[in-house]
Amino acid sequence: MLVVAVVTMAMVVVLSAFNGIDALLDDRFSYLDADMEVIPLRDKVLHEGDIRVDSVLQIDGISSCRKVIEERVFAQYEENQRIVILKGVEDDFLSDVALDTMIIEGAAQLRMENSPAAIIGIGVKYDLNLRLFEQLFNPLKVSAVLRGMNLRQNMDRALNRKLIPVSGVFSINIDFDSDYVIVPIDFAANLLQYEEEYSKLEIKLAERADLEETRDNLQGILGDDFEVQTRYEKNELIYKTNRTEKWATFLIMGFIMLIATFNIIAALTLLINEKRYDIKTLVSMGASTSSIKRIFFYAGAMINFIGVSAGLGLGLLFVYLQQKFGLIKLEGGLIDYYPVEIDFTDLVAIFILVLICGILSSIAPVQIFTRKYANI
């Protein structure tokens, strides 16, 4: 019982840890990645008039729709430079995504002294060795290649350069922290020389809207010239990797459980051997072989059932304590303690797996040794 309980508890804890990582990824990517985004398929940019925002907002399940300009540009601060992703957003972006909760230095604002300001990831700040306190006098320089210009022929004429002070630094996850610079959409349009153009539409869903159904409805309305992507499709590799690791771990621990159930085989074998004279007595009194087999099979099933029930209970208790008190800490991570989350489907899968292993381990000794001692 103890062996089954410990392995079951380990399965509950490990799978809940994968669920916690999945939930953490979803939470972290939800800040800068919208629930859905619309991108053009036949052109690099969307033009005013291609899609009517008010028509998109009328679709059931959509709560907001905003225009975004996103492009890779050069960022330079004094002698340090690197390529970053410039994300031009509308004024309501900050309140819509609650980016202020992710600010670790400065403030979440896209205007300083009535002029455009940038919010950058902490990785960009470190790479550029940017000093936030002197931004009004020594701002960040961003440069973009003008459309239709060849950078190799004349770099000075091919680049459009702008200065913008940095108002704040955010920390969300390594992907956003190391690449993103958020600026007002008018600044991004001016830098990239977009005239009534933008890169994509970012769409936020209502609280209880069905993501797949809303995506299909929107795709049907927009047609084949545009692609509607969910944030899960955009970051498909990350989500799939985590889920693949989760179920691979589940299979590995399933094999461990199968090996652990050999303890039940050993226990039943010893029990049947110890009761061999009682078996012969029962047979001489007229007990059938099937009834004797049922006695020991039920004993094995009881060992397995009590073990898996205790293991599920201990696993749920550990997960609760981890969520409540943070028993396992994360040093230098985005959060203070390891994330865990219970999924009812996992509990059902664990319960069924352990019961199957237990039943299989109970059948073998019962079939072999009861027949031996009953002289059948």
Helices and strands as residue ranges (DSSP letters): H 2-32, E 36-40, E 46-47, H 53-57, E 62-77, E 80-89, H 93-97, G 99-102, E 103-106, E 111-112, E 115-116, E 118-121, H 122-128, G 132-134, E 140-145, H 155-158, E 159-164, E 166-170, H 174-177, E 180-184, H 185-192, E 197-198, E 200-205, H 211-222, E 226-230, H 231-234, H 236-260, H 262-274, H 276-284, H 289-325, H 344-373
